[in-house]
């Protein structure tokens, strides 16, 4: 007996746009993340053309990202369909237009995972109902729960899905999140061309920590949230300090200390590692380009090319179009 | 040559009222405290009567607190004067009217220290200027800095001095604080008659902790602040959970687990240890007396007498009158 197929699919195309995210924000280690107005755009087509999987990538990662089933979005999509016993469409054509730099600490992997999970949700709903699916039918909290399982933590995927400044926490076996509303916020992100894998970044952390360091982060994290909420730059400057991860990670990224100092000297309010790096995130009220250029110059002095982006926090998260 | 004296003192009486405080608030371990509308009232007289030190205590601690130089307020006052080379007044009469239960986790020691430091500041200013001192001349941040040195941490003394919900943190060698504005908030505090010393409570903690536990508290602490600020009871119920101290302390306080559960069963939103205990603090919107009685009954089942207070958060901190 041939494997069941869903043909023709009631959905011909799913387009998912996912924002960049910056996790940790200094003391909010593994607990806080913010969405940024820089997007990866994933479009999946199931109609026409040759059978099989095809992937195209334009923009960030176009020279390095895989073009087959090992692409994170396709891989996630196929895994999800298999988990639910839904046969994959005969033809899967994924077109990626990436603005989020890969392996930068800006959540490009999370964006790919979120896109794959959303696409899988749409196909699953379509296969179950036999009709076209509307974006509001996607249960984002289910997508989030699964994204946390796939990613291992939620400080990137949560703002990627919901936008804004998000605090993430566990409640028993459940994973929860809460947005802290903040006024319009602008940052400078600088990413050096330096391969610093998240696995490396995690291995750099000591196995256990002192109460003093934990207490340091607890107090400071509360005040980062309060400073961003109340736009108190003096408080943000005081509060955006960490004792749990940056001291172990920054030394592995050539020029990171200098770039941080250069940003502060160029009037940044406060600077932290973006996620596990290697990117740096600087909060600033003015002189954003000057700050970005200063960080790039600092990395160059350490023989690393670097690029910078001036970005607004994004109040919105993932966007989905279904045709 | 006789020791220099300041006579007559340009100040004859200093009255200092200090609110109760509850530190930690669950995940805000050593980082957060709130002032409560329950006061210790300290009045120091320097005029008339016999030379020497006399102390009277009415109310909480009247059977146990020392009546001599070892009273924490007098001891702190004399130490401070000695530090600044200022001779103590010939006559020091301290009258205490205490509403804060001693050794309860409600900051009674902090109140005594703060009172002593404020009195010392007033006498020092009087000795230096030779005139009466006005309360606004007292630099509260200097009092705070010294109070943190004396107490070792600032999560009680900061709300005792400034009132409100306070986040405390270190910045280099400096100690800083920030109020998070919250709407009117009511709590039930239940204190069992059980001697649980802060030193014992601190010794109960493990020497080092895991990243996971630190991360747990970072996320939850941010959301306790956010929940109290935005009066989100569902969030408070989720967020007021701790992984760093309560699990090690609650088992040493007979009936504490039951009392916590009894409060929740009686419609408390969330319950935490007050400071290092043995008191428990329950947030509630209604049925405050029912909650208090349920906690008292739970402690009684463990053969401990207990008392409860229904208290509002105090927006104001220490109050000073100088005559």
Boltz contact constraints between the chains, C-beta under 6 A:
constraints:
  - contact:
      token1: [A, 30]
      token2: [B, 215]
      max_distance: 6.0
  - contact:
      token1: [A, 31]
      token2: [B, 215]
      max_distance: 6.0
  - contact:
      token1: [A, 31]
      token2: [B, 218]
      max_distance: 6.0
  - contact:
      token1: [A, 31]
      token2: [B, 219]
      max_distance: 6.0
  - contact:
      token1: [A, 167]
      token2: [B, 219]
      max_distance: 6.0
  - contact:
      token1: [A, 167]
      token2: [B, 222]
      max_distance: 6.0
  - contact:
      token1: [A, 167]
      token2: [B, 223]
      max_distance: 6.0
  - contact:
      token1: [A, 169]
      token2: [B, 219]
      max_distance: 6.0
  - contact:
      token1: [A, 169]
      token2: [B, 220]
      max_distance: 6.0
  - contact:
      token1: [A, 171]
      token2: [B, 238]
      max_distance: 6.0
  - contact:
      token1: [A, 178]
      token2: [B, 223]
      max_distance: 6.0
  - contact:
      token1: [A, 180]
      token2: [B, 226]
      max_distance: 6.0
  - contact:
      token1: [A, 208]
      token2: [B, 208]
      max_distance: 6.0
  - contact:
      token1: [A, 208]
      token2: [B, 210]
      max_distance: 6.0
  - contact:
      token1: [A, 209]
      token2: [B, 209]
      max_distance: 6.0
  - contact:
      token1: [A, 209]
      token2: [B, 214]
      max_distance: 6.0
  - contact:
      token1: [A, 210]
      token2: [B, 208]
      max_distance: 6.0
  - contact:
      token1: [A, 214]
      token2: [B, 209]
      max_distance: 6.0
  - contact:
      token1: [A, 214]
      token2: [B, 214]
      max_distance: 6.0
  - contact:
      token1: [A, 215]
      token2: [B, 30]
      max_distance: 6.0
  - contact:
      token1: [A, 215]
      token2: [B, 31]
      max_distance: 6.0
  - contact:
      token1: [A, 217]
      token2: [B, 218]
      max_distance: 6.0
  - contact:
      token1: [A, 218]
      token2: [B, 31]
      max_distance: 6.0
  - contact:
      token1: [A, 218]
      token2: [B, 217]
      max_distance: 6.0
  - contact:
      token1: [A, 218]
      token2: [B, 218]
      max_distance: 6.0
  - contact:
      token1: [A, 218]
      token2: [B, 221]
      max_distance: 6.0
  - contact:
      token1: [A, 219]
      token2: [B, 31]
      max_distance: 6.0
  - contact:
      token1: [A, 219]
      token2: [B, 167]
      max_distance: 6.0
  - contact:
      token1: [A, 219]
      token2: [B, 169]
      max_distance: 6.0
  - contact:
      token1: [A, 220]
      token2: [B, 169]
      max_distance: 6.0
  - contact:
      token1: [A, 221]
      token2: [B, 218]
      max_distance: 6.0
  - contact:
      token1: [A, 221]
      token2: [B, 222]
      max_distance: 6.0
  - contact:
      token1: [A, 222]
      token2: [B, 167]
      max_distance: 6.0
  - contact:
      token1: [A, 222]
      token2: [B, 221]
      max_distance: 6.0
  - contact:
      token1: [A, 222]
      token2: [B, 222]
      max_distance: 6.0
  - contact:
      token1: [A, 222]
      token2: [B, 225]
      max_distance: 6.0
  - contact:
      token1: [A, 223]
      token2: [B, 167]
      max_distance: 6.0
  - contact:
      token1: [A, 223]
      token2: [B, 178]
      max_distance: 6.0
  - contact:
      token1: [A, 225]
      token2: [B, 222]
      max_distance: 6.0
  - contact:
      token1: [A, 226]
      token2: [B, 180]
      max_distance: 6.0
  - contact:
      token1: [A, 238]
      token2: [B, 171]
      max_distance: 6.0
